[in-house]
Amino acid sequence: MEDPVLSSEKTILETRDLFAGFDGKDVVKGISFSVPAGKITAIMGPSGCGKTTFMRCINRMHELAANAQVSGLVLLDGEDVYKLNPILLRRRIGMVFQRPNPFPTMSIYDNVVAGYNLNGARMARMDRDRIVEETLRRVTLWDEVKDSLYRRGTFLSGGQQQRLCIARALAMKPEIILLDEPTSALDPKATAAIEELIVSLKGVVTIVQVTHNIPQAARISDYTAFIHLGELVEFGPTNKVFTVPKDKRTEEYLSGKFG
């Protein structure tokens, strides 16, 4: 489909004719679209349609898989991400996965600043302390863990662990955070807390979120992309995609006829 141009929004991320897959078989098929800065973009589609592979191409995690291939362009602020150092790129584009994955041998404190430690950054202790407190406050976790900063992050509940993982990504001050089904392993209360957090981050960082949860996408996203069989079927403002979809496949997916 033709790349939708969001003339009223600043574009931070763009893909052009992106193909990706494994062993010579593409699961992402020529996707072109633009992600507006400072907004929440939901990526929806049935299981196995290529959503996660597409996301992993954005910060070059796809190429770490065995027998992976990718072609086309991914542009971050106009720069070709495949010409950037992948480690530095992942500081600019953070990622949070489906299941909470705090580093199990690290304390809550060390989880937050893990990116700096892994990159060999030298920093005064008071600067680290400031980053830890500011970031944990940002994800509304500080008051819950301030007296347990040196306990392992794995002692936290699932929802708290996911907020810690979001804090770990935010601490690096990325331009974009990719969220791959961040609430699918959580209970309704924890899911509501994560949704509230995601909305609060809008404007601070651009968010691209894969979700199977259609009501969630309707609640929190500004823009929605619908992918089917590896192709971008429809992309636009969420209220328009949900109320007046342009493609019959989008309408059928949203009405539960397949998924």
C-alpha positions as CSV (number, residue, x, y, z in Angstrom):
1,M,0.0,0.0,0.0
2,E,1.0,3.6,-0.5
3,D,3.0,5.2,2.4
4,P,0.6,7.4,4.3
5,V,2.1,10.8,4.7
6,L,1.1,12.5,8.0
7,S,1.6,16.0,6.9
8,S,0.5,17.6,10.1
9,E,2.9,15.5,12.3
10,K,6.7,15.4,12.6
11,T,8.0,12.0,11.5
12,I,10.6,10.4,13.7
13,L,10.7,6.9,12.2
14,E,10.0,5.8,8.6
15,T,10.2,2.4,6.9
16,R,10.4,2.1,3.1
17,D,9.6,-1.1,1.3
18,L,10.8,-3.2,4.3
19,F,11.0,-6.9,3.7
20,A,12.3,-9.3,6.4
21,G,12.1,-13.0,7.2
22,F,14.1,-16.2,7.7
23,D,15.7,-18.8,5.4
24,G,14.7,-16.9,2.3
25,K,11.0,-16.6,3.2
26,D,9.7,-13.1,4.0
27,V,7.2,-12.6,6.8
28,V,7.3,-8.8,6.5
29,K,6.4,-7.9,2.9
30,G,7.2,-4.4,1.7
31,I,5.9,-2.3,4.6
32,S,6.2,1.5,4.2
33,F,4.9,3.9,6.8
34,S,5.8,6.9,8.9
35,V,5.7,7.0,12.7
36,P,4.8,10.5,14.2
37,A,7.0,11.8,17.0
38,G,5.7,12.0,20.5
39,K,2.7,9.8,19.8
40,I,1.6,6.3,20.6
41,T,1.3,4.1,17.5
42,A,-0.3,0.6,17.9
43,I,0.6,-2.2,15.5
44,M,-2.2,-4.8,15.4
45,G,-2.8,-8.0,13.5
46,P,-3.4,-11.7,13.9
47,S,-0.7,-14.0,15.4
48,G,2.1,-14.8,13.0
49,C,1.4,-11.8,10.7
50,G,4.9,-10.3,11.1
51,K,4.3,-7.7,13.8
52,T,7.2,-8.7,16.1
53,T,9.6,-9.3,13.2
54,F,8.7,-5.8,11.9
55,M,9.4,-4.3,15.4
56,R,12.7,-6.1,15.7
57,C,13.9,-4.7,12.4
58,I,13.5,-1.2,13.7
59,N,16.3,-1.5,16.3
60,R,18.2,-4.2,14.4
61,M,17.4,-7.1,16.8
62,H,16.0,-9.1,13.9
63,E,19.5,-9.6,12.4
64,L,20.6,-11.4,15.6
65,A,18.3,-14.4,14.8
66,A,19.7,-17.3,12.8
67,N,19.2,-17.2,9.1
68,A,17.5,-13.8,9.2
69,Q,17.3,-11.5,6.2
70,V,16.2,-7.9,5.8
71,S,16.0,-5.4,2.9
72,G,14.6,-2.0,2.4
73,L,15.1,1.1,4.6
74,V,14.4,2.0,8.2
75,L,15.1,5.7,8.9
76,L,15.5,7.2,12.3
77,D,15.4,11.0,12.1
78,G,16.3,10.5,8.4
79,E,19.3,8.3,9.2
80,D,19.5,4.8,7.8
81,V,19.6,2.6,11.0
82,Y,21.5,-0.1,9.1
83,K,24.4,2.3,8.7
84,L,24.5,3.1,12.5
85,N,26.3,1.2,15.2
86,P,23.7,-1.2,16.5
87,I,24.6,-0.8,20.1
88,L,24.3,3.0,19.9
89,L,21.1,2.6,17.9
90,R,19.6,0.5,20.7
91,R,20.3,3.4,23.1
92,R,18.1,5.6,20.9
93,I,15.4,2.9,20.3
94,G,14.7,1.0,23.5
95,M,12.6,-2.2,23.6
96,V,10.4,-3.8,26.2
97,F,9.3,-7.4,25.7
98,Q,6.2,-9.4,26.2
99,R,7.2,-11.0,29.5
100,P,8.9,-8.9,32.2
101,N,12.7,-9.6,32.0
102,P,14.6,-7.7,34.7
103,F,18.2,-8.9,34.8
104,P,17.9,-11.7,37.4
105,T,21.3,-11.2,39.1
106,M,21.0,-7.4,39.3
107,S,19.4,-5.2,42.0
108,I,16.6,-2.9,41.1
109,Y,19.1,0.0,41.2
110,D,21.5,-1.8,38.8
111,N,18.7,-2.8,36.5
112,V,17.8,0.9,35.9
113,V,21.4,1.9,35.1
114,A,22.2,-1.4,33.3
115,G,22.5,0.3,29.9
116,Y,25.1,2.7,31.2
117,N,27.1,-0.1,32.8
118,L,26.9,-2.2,29.7
119,N,28.2,0.7,27.6
120,G,31.1,1.3,30.0
121,A,29.8,4.8,30.9
122,R,31.7,6.5,33.7
123,M,29.4,8.4,36.0
124,A,29.5,9.9,39.5
125,R,27.5,8.1,42.1
126,M,25.2,11.0,42.7
127,D,24.4,11.2,38.9
128,R,23.5,7.5,39.0
129,D,21.4,8.0,42.1
130,R,19.6,10.9,40.3
131,I,18.9,8.9,37.2
132,V,17.6,5.9,39.2
133,E,15.2,8.1,41.3
134,E,14.0,10.2,38.4
135,T,13.4,7.2,36.2
136,L,11.6,5.2,38.8
137,R,9.5,8.2,39.6
138,R,8.6,8.5,35.9
139,V,7.3,4.9,35.9
140,T,5.5,5.4,39.3
141,L,7.6,2.8,41.0
142,W,9.8,4.9,43.3
143,D,7.6,4.9,46.3
144,E,7.1,1.2,46.0
145,V,10.8,0.2,45.9
146,K,12.8,3.1,47.4
147,D,13.5,1.0,50.5
148,S,14.4,-2.1,48.4
149,L,16.7,-0.7,45.7
150,Y,19.4,-3.2,46.4
151,R,17.2,-6.3,46.3
152,R,17.0,-8.2,43.0
153,G,14.3,-7.0,40.6
154,T,12.9,-10.5,40.4
155,F,11.3,-10.2,43.8
156,L,8.8,-7.6,42.4
157,S,5.3,-8.5,41.1
158,G,4.9,-9.0,37.4
159,G,3.5,-5.5,36.9
160,Q,6.2,-3.9,38.9
161,Q,8.8,-5.9,36.9
162,Q,7.4,-4.6,33.7
163,R,7.5,-1.0,35.0
164,L,11.1,-1.7,36.0
165,C,11.9,-2.9,32.4
166,I,10.3,0.3,31.0
167,A,12.4,2.3,33.5
168,R,15.5,0.5,32.3
169,A,14.7,1.5,28.7
170,L,13.8,5.1,29.7
171,A,17.0,5.6,31.7
172,M,19.0,5.8,28.4
173,K,16.8,8.7,27.3
174,P,15.8,7.0,24.0
175,E,13.9,8.8,21.2
176,I,11.6,5.8,20.7
177,I,10.5,2.8,22.9
178,L,9.2,-0.3,21.2
179,L,6.7,-2.3,23.3
180,D,6.0,-5.9,22.2
181,E,2.7,-7.0,23.9
182,P,3.9,-5.4,27.2
183,T,0.7,-6.4,29.1
184,S,-0.1,-9.8,27.7
185,A,1.4,-11.6,30.7
186,L,-0.2,-9.3,33.3
187,D,-3.4,-9.3,35.3
188,P,-6.1,-6.6,34.7
189,K,-4.9,-4.4,37.5
190,A,-1.3,-4.4,36.4
191,T,-2.4,-4.0,32.8
192,A,-4.3,-0.8,33.7
193,A,-1.3,0.6,35.5
194,I,0.9,-0.1,32.5
195,E,-1.6,1.5,30.1
196,E,-1.8,4.6,32.4
197,L,2.0,4.7,32.4
198,I,2.3,4.5,28.6
199,V,-0.2,7.3,28.1
200,S,1.8,9.5,30.7
201,L,5.0,9.0,28.6
202,K,3.4,10.4,25.4
203,G,5.3,13.5,24.4
204,V,8.3,12.4,26.5
205,V,9.1,9.6,24.1
206,T,7.6,8.1,20.9
207,I,6.0,4.8,21.6
208,V,5.4,2.0,19.1
209,Q,3.4,-0.9,20.6
210,V,2.5,-4.3,19.3
211,T,-0.8,-5.5,20.8
212,H,-3.4,-8.2,20.2
213,N,-5.7,-6.3,22.6
214,I,-8.0,-4.3,20.3
215,P,-9.8,-2.4,23.2
216,Q,-6.3,-1.4,24.5
217,A,-5.2,0.0,21.2
218,A,-8.5,1.9,21.0
219,R,-7.9,3.3,24.5
220,I,-4.4,4.5,24.4
221,S,-3.0,4.8,20.9
222,D,-3.1,7.9,18.6
223,Y,-2.3,6.0,15.4
224,T,-3.0,2.4,14.5
225,A,-1.4,0.1,11.8
226,F,-3.1,-3.1,10.8
227,I,-0.8,-5.8,9.4
228,H,-2.1,-9.0,7.8
229,L,0.0,-11.8,6.2
230,G,3.1,-9.5,6.4
231,E,1.6,-6.6,4.6
232,L,0.5,-3.2,5.9
233,V,-3.2,-3.1,5.2
234,E,-4.2,0.1,6.8
235,F,-2.6,2.9,8.8
236,G,-4.0,6.1,10.2
237,P,-5.4,8.0,13.2
238,T,-6.8,5.4,15.6
239,N,-10.3,6.9,15.8
240,K,-10.6,6.7,12.0
241,V,-9.2,3.2,11.7
242,F,-11.6,1.9,14.3
243,T,-14.7,3.8,13.2
244,V,-14.4,4.0,9.4
245,P,-11.8,1.5,8.3
246,K,-10.9,1.8,4.6
247,D,-10.2,-1.9,4.1
248,K,-12.7,-4.8,4.6
249,R,-9.9,-6.9,6.2
250,T,-9.5,-4.2,8.9
251,E,-13.2,-4.1,9.5
252,E,-13.4,-7.9,9.8
253,Y,-10.4,-8.1,12.2
254,L,-11.8,-5.4,14.4
255,S,-15.2,-7.1,14.5
256,G,-13.6,-10.4,15.5
257,K,-14.2,-12.4,12.3
258,F,-10.6,-13.5,12.4
259,G,-7.6,-12.9,14.6
